[in-house]
């Protein structure tokens, strides 16, 4: 069994995205997939949007996927975005020309993808593929994150219990093999 699936977990602001960006730079990787970004209105956090690395025909590329209704207290997942844009993004990942990318990034799982069965099915198809995959996720348990953590074909790194430097060194050593 080839271990080429890396899960980097941690609470918010533990450096998951920064660590992934460092691995990409150090190893000369070209990712495809999606990144989650936060957005603010009037300098106040209002939620997250999903950004597909590859443009998807017929879609805007930065679509809100979670919004905050009251000063961060009530968050609403936009299931329709997972069901439509999210699914199309993951389908595109599976059919894209492998000469144009050499790794897949699924950024910031753990808060809403479990609302969409089809989106979850595509995450599993990506994990079942022979592609090099990086999943950045919150260190919380829902049906999706728990199932991913149980897989035997993933290497799990917890930034809540490991230093970013230790994780970086370990992943880069594994990629060099």
C-alpha positions in Angstrom: 0.0 0.0 0.0 1.4 3.3 -1.1 1.1 6.0 1.6 0.7 9.2 -0.4 -2.3 10.7 1.4 -1.3 13.3 4.0 -3.8 14.7 6.5 -2.7 17.8 8.3 -5.1 18.6 11.2 -5.3 21.3 13.8 -7.5 24.0 15.3 -7.9 27.3 13.5 -4.7 29.3 13.0 -2.3 26.5 13.7 -0.6 26.9 10.3 -2.1 24.2 8.2 -2.3 26.3 5.0 1.1 27.8 5.6 2.6 24.4 6.1 1.0 23.1 2.9 2.3 26.1 0.9 5.8 25.5 2.3 5.7 21.8 1.1 4.5 22.9 -2.3 7.3 25.4 -2.6 10.0 23.1 -1.2 9.0 20.1 -3.3 8.1 21.9 -6.5 4.5 20.6 -6.4 1.7 21.8 -8.7 -1.7 21.4 -6.8 -5.2 21.1 -8.1 -8.3 21.0 -5.9 -9.7 23.7 -3.7 -8.7 26.1 -0.9 -11.0 27.7 1.7 -10.5 31.3 2.5 -12.2 33.5 5.1 -14.0 36.7 4.2 -14.7 39.8 6.1 -17.3 42.6 5.6 -16.6 45.9 7.3 -13.5 44.3 9.0 -15.6 41.6 10.6 -15.3 37.9 10.0 -18.4 36.7 8.0 -17.5 33.2 6.9 -15.6 31.2 4.4 -15.6 30.8 0.6 -14.3 28.0 -1.5 -11.8 28.7 -4.3 -11.2 26.1 -7.0 -7.5 26.2 -8.1 -8.7 25.3 -11.7 -11.4 27.5 -13.1 -14.7 25.7 -13.6 -16.6 26.7 -16.7 -20.0 28.3 -15.9 -19.2 29.1 -12.2 -17.9 32.0 -10.3 -14.6 30.8 -8.7 -15.0 32.2 -5.2 -18.3 31.2 -3.7 -19.3 31.6 0.0 -19.8 28.2 1.6 -20.3 29.2 5.2 -21.7 32.4 6.6 -21.8 33.8 10.1 -25.1 35.4 11.1 -24.3 37.0 14.5 -20.8 38.0 15.3 -19.5 34.5 14.7 -22.0 32.9 17.0 -24.3 31.3 14.5 -22.7 29.7 11.4 -24.7 28.4 8.5 -23.4 25.9 6.0 -24.5 26.5 2.4 -25.2 22.9 1.4 -26.2 23.9 -2.1 -22.6 25.1 -2.7 -21.1 21.7 -1.6 -23.8 20.0 -3.8 -23.1 22.0 -6.9 -19.8 23.9 -7.1 -18.0 21.7 -4.6 -19.0 18.5 -6.4 -18.0 20.0 -9.8 -14.6 21.0 -8.4 -14.0 17.4 -7.1 -15.1 15.9 -10.4 -12.7 18.2 -12.2 -9.9 17.1 -10.0 -10.5 13.4 -10.9 -10.7 14.1 -14.7 -8.0 16.8 -15.0 -4.8 16.2 -17.1 -2.3 14.7 -14.7 0.5 16.3 -16.6 -0.7 19.7 -15.4 -0.7 18.9 -11.6 1.1 16.4 -9.3 -0.9 16.7 -6.1 -4.5 17.4 -4.9 -5.4 19.8 -2.1 -8.7 19.5 -0.2 -8.4 22.5 2.1 -10.1 22.9 5.5 -12.4 20.0 5.8 -14.4 19.7 9.0 -17.2 22.1 9.0 -20.0 21.4 6.6 -19.0 18.9 3.9 -20.9 16.2 5.8 -24.1 18.1 4.7 -23.5 16.8 1.2 -23.5 13.1 0.5 -22.3 13.5 -3.1 -19.4 15.8 -2.0 -18.4 13.3 0.6 -18.5 10.5 -2.0 -16.1 12.5 -4.2 -13.7 13.0 -1.3 -13.6 9.3 -0.9 -13.1 8.7 -4.7 -10.1 11.1 -4.5 -8.7 9.3 -1.5 -9.2 5.9 -3.3 -7.2 7.2 -6.3 -3.4 6.8 -6.7 -2.9 10.6 -6.6 -0.8 12.4 -4.0 -3.4 14.0 -1.8 -3.2 16.6 1.0 -6.2 17.2 3.2 -6.1 20.1 5.6 -8.8 19.8 8.2 -10.1 21.1 11.5 -9.3 18.9 14.4 -12.9 18.1 15.1 -14.9 14.9 14.5 -17.9 14.7 12.2 -18.8 11.8 10.0 -16.4 12.8 7.2 -13.3 13.6 9.3 -13.8 10.6 11.5 -14.0 8.3 8.4 -10.8 9.9 6.9 -8.9 9.4 10.2 -9.8 5.7 10.2 -8.4 5.0 6.8 -5.2 2.9 6.8 -3.8 4.6 3.7 -3.4 8.0 5.2 -0.6 9.6 7.3 -2.1 11.8 9.9 -0.4 14.8 11.4 -1.9 16.8 14.3 -0.6 20.3 14.6 -2.2 20.5 18.0 0.4 17.9 19.2 3.3 18.3 16.8 5.4 21.3 15.7 5.0 22.5 12.1 8.7 22.0 11.6 8.5 18.4 12.7 5.5 17.8 10.3 7.2 19.6 7.4 10.4 17.5 7.8 8.5 14.2 8.1 6.3 14.8 5.1 9.2 16.0 2.9 11.2 13.0 3.9 8.4 10.7 2.8 7.9 12.6 -0.5 11.6 12.2 -1.3 11.3 8.4 -1.2 
